[in-house]
Amino acid sequence: MSSGPVMRAWLIHGRVQGVGFRWHAVQRARELGLVGRVWNRRDGSVELHASGPTASVESLERWLAHGPEAASVERVEAVPAGPAATEPGFKALL
């Protein structure tokens, strides 16, 4: 397994808004040392873009499959990643 930096993005579907999903995702991503952003979409899903070491990004992807306790994740869909975050750290966008 490569440990070089990668950029990935996902749409998370299910009961993922109004349950603290973004806040928990930010905390988990920061624990893993990732850079990126997460935001709610109008269709009720959450979109998350993350970059960092492959192992850390893969760990976050595994976490996304269940999310925080109050969430009910139905599916996680990989989507094309946009440009890498230009600001350091990981944050939730409003």
C-alpha positions in Angstrom: 0.0 0.0 0.0 1.3 3.4 -0.9 1.5 6.1 1.8 1.8 9.1 -0.6 -0.7 11.9 -0.6 -4.0 11.4 -2.4 -7.1 13.5 -3.0 -10.6 11.9 -2.8 -14.2 13.0 -2.6 -17.5 11.3 -1.6 -21.2 11.9 -1.4 -22.7 10.4 1.7 -26.4 9.6 1.5 -28.9 8.7 4.2 -29.8 10.5 7.4 -26.7 12.6 7.4 -27.9 16.2 7.9 -29.0 17.5 11.2 -27.2 14.8 13.1 -23.7 16.3 13.6 -22.2 14.4 10.6 -20.1 17.3 9.4 -18.8 18.1 12.9 -17.8 14.5 13.5 -16.3 14.2 10.0 -14.1 17.3 10.7 -13.0 15.9 14.0 -12.1 12.5 12.5 -10.3 14.1 9.5 -8.3 16.3 11.8 -7.3 13.3 14.0 -6.1 11.6 10.8 -4.1 14.7 9.7 -6.1 15.4 6.6 -6.8 18.6 4.7 -10.2 19.3 3.1 -13.7 20.4 3.5 -17.2 19.0 4.1 -20.6 20.5 3.4 -24.4 19.8 3.2 -25.9 19.6 -0.2 -29.5 20.6 -1.1 -30.5 17.1 -1.9 -29.9 16.0 1.7 -26.6 14.4 1.2 -23.2 15.5 2.5 -20.2 16.1 0.3 -16.6 15.6 1.6 -13.3 16.2 -0.1 -10.1 15.1 1.7 -6.4 14.9 0.9 -3.5 13.4 2.7 -1.6 10.1 3.2 -3.3 7.2 1.4 -3.7 5.2 4.7 -5.4 8.2 6.4 -7.8 8.9 3.5 -8.7 5.2 3.4 -9.3 5.2 7.2 -11.7 8.2 6.7 -13.5 6.4 3.9 -14.1 3.4 6.2 -15.5 5.8 8.9 -17.8 7.4 6.3 -19.6 4.1 5.8 -21.2 4.4 9.3 -20.5 8.0 10.4 -21.4 9.2 13.9 -23.9 7.3 16.1 -26.9 9.6 15.2 -26.4 9.2 11.5 -27.9 6.5 9.3 -25.6 6.2 6.2 -27.3 4.4 3.3 -24.4 4.7 0.9 -21.1 6.4 0.2 -20.5 7.3 -3.4 -17.0 8.2 -4.7 -17.1 11.3 -6.9 -14.4 13.2 -8.9 -12.3 15.3 -6.5 -12.2 18.9 -7.3 -9.1 21.1 -6.7 -7.2 20.5 -3.5 -8.1 22.7 -0.6 -5.9 25.8 -0.6 -6.2 26.5 3.1 -4.6 24.3 5.7 -6.7 22.1 8.0 -10.1 20.5 7.6 -13.3 22.5 8.0 -17.0 22.4 7.5 -18.4 24.9 5.0 -21.8 26.5 5.6 
